[in-house]
Amino acid sequence: MTHTPVPCPSELALPAGDLWIFGYGSLMWDPGFPYVKWAPALVYGYHRALCIYSIRWRGTLEQPGLVLGLDRGGACRGIAFRVEASDVSTALEALWEREMRRGVYHPRLLRARLPGSDVRVLAFIADPLHPGYAGGLSVEQTARLIATRGGDRGPNIEYLVRTLKHLAELGVRDHYLQRVLAAARALRPGGS
């Protein structure tokens, strides 16, 4: 199987002016780009899933961890960040360096519901044909990777804990991620 080549930002036909960017994992707590406003957001057609092997930030090439991607089906609550037009190129450069190095995500414009309005957001969708795609793992397989892996940005379990913390601040309960965290903690010495 081969994955589709990833477009560069100039190939995306982004709207002129300000740009909204959708965060559903680490972008929620560490966007890494300038923004002027954020709002809770809901996108349809995709759900948050631990479906991307991490070989740098939360794992290594020899022992990959897992990070989140948007996978087909369902809906996902997260955060939309509004980037001013003057900062869009800077934000896209930072995002491509961070999220697009391996080409495991497809950048897409999706419709998002914000409080009081709908906007189009740039989101990063998991490519199920990419070798870095990890969809279909059981809770137990996922928990084992989360419990035992780490990379340049720290332990994989920390990534999951921070994601759940920020979702809780938005009033979002992700039962699947909570089950994975409970199973991962049960595998760690002292349950941490």
C-alpha positions, 0 to 999 in steps of 0.5 A: 500500500502506498500513501498519498503525497502530502501537499505543501501549504501553498497547494492547499487552497487555504482561504485568504485572511485569518486561518482557524487551526484545529487542535485535538491532541498536543496542539491543545496545550502546546500549539507552537504558533501565534494565535489571537483567539481560541474556542471549543470546536466540534468537527464531524466525520472524524474521531480522535484516535491513538492511531499514529506511531510516534518515532520521535516525540513519544517513542523511537524508531526502535520502540515507537509510541503512539500519538493522536490522529483524526481517524474516519467516522464519528465526531471530535471535540477539540480547540480551534485557534484563530491565526491572524492573516499576518501570522499564517505563513509562520504558523504553517511553517511551524506546523509542517515542521512539527506535524508533517515531517513523515507525511502520516497526516493529510492536512484538510479543511473541515467545517467546525462548529464553534460556540455561535458560529461555524468556521472552516478549520485546518485539521490533520487527518491520519493517512490509513495507508501510511506505514506510520498508521497504527489504527486497529490496535486493541485497548491492551496493545495500545496501553502497552505501548503508552505505558512503556514508550517515550521520546524526545518530548517525554514519556508516552503516558504523559502525552495521554495524561495531558490530553485527557486533562485538557479535554476535561477542561473543555468538559469532554470525557473521552471514555476510550482514552480513559480506558487506555490510560487505566490499562497503561497505569496498571502495567506500570510499577506503582500504577503511575 
